Amino acid sequence: MARYTGPRCKLCRREMTPLMLKGQRCLTDKCPLKGKRKFPPGPPRKRRAKMSDYAVQLREKQKIRRSYGILESQFRLLFADANRMKGVTGDNMMSLLERRLDNVVYRMGFASSRSQARQFVQHGHVTVNGMIVDIPSFRVKEGMEIQIKPNYTGNVMIEDSIKLAKAVDSVPEWLEIDFENRRGKVVRLPVRQDITANFNEQLVVELYSK
């Protein structure tokens, strides 16, 4: 499967905002956006033209897609599903993104980033209702229980991630976490108000509606 293998900080610089591709480390002083590289990658330009409406919409779509670490084809399919659902398309899209298994493992605090959570899932270290699920895009439902396999619960990366999650208290309200047993439960489906990231999903709706 195709995936981005380049420098992740370069993507943050392109969107000029922390995409949390390295988890909480993106909030430290080591982030290039907080240093001397507060400009997009590429050759420096003395003057930058004003962005068109299409460019603004495209940049917002890229920001959301890259934050969740999914490909363009996957994002289009997810948007199509959100468009078929009842309710506000933008809100539905964000809810479906949050319900991805790799994102849920990250939100539970068992991984320091979504890319690390995706690796845990792909390697078969995560179970859903007692069954191994190795598909990162698997959509969780209300009542499902997600757990790290017992033979992997002592992994150093998971322990470090849990310590960080406890320190920043970043677990969302729609999840119930048992850190000691490395498990969690989806108590309800996520809504737009549960997502604190600064996304303008309406721009994506306008982009795909053309």
C-alpha angles and dihedrals in degrees: 000000000000117000139163112266100172129101110305094208088062090063091052090051091049091056092036092227135086107266093189090237088148095039119232090349086078088070094057127094090260090076109112090223089065093048134053096302099078093144137080119272119265134059114334117257126206092211129022119203119236111269118249121233089257092052092051091050092047093050091051091050091049091048093054094041094049093045090060093038100233133139126252093251091051091048092051092051091048091050090050090054091049091050091055093051124090117258133031111347095216093051091047091051093052091047092052090049091052091049093061109118094233090053092048091053088050093047090050089059097245092119132039093222140011091252090056091047090050090054092051090052096046091050092054098249095128129072130196114205088344096308124108111246116188098176112103092199093056108131116228121218133209112286096022118137119219120196140172110240112262093240090058102041093098094057111136094226091055092048091050091048092051092050089052093046091052091048096053095032091221101154110126122235095245091066131068114207133199102188095180093059094034094237140117142183134221101234093179140351116273120256130200093263090062092064111082097180115113100249128149100204092174088074089058091050090052091048095053093041093066 
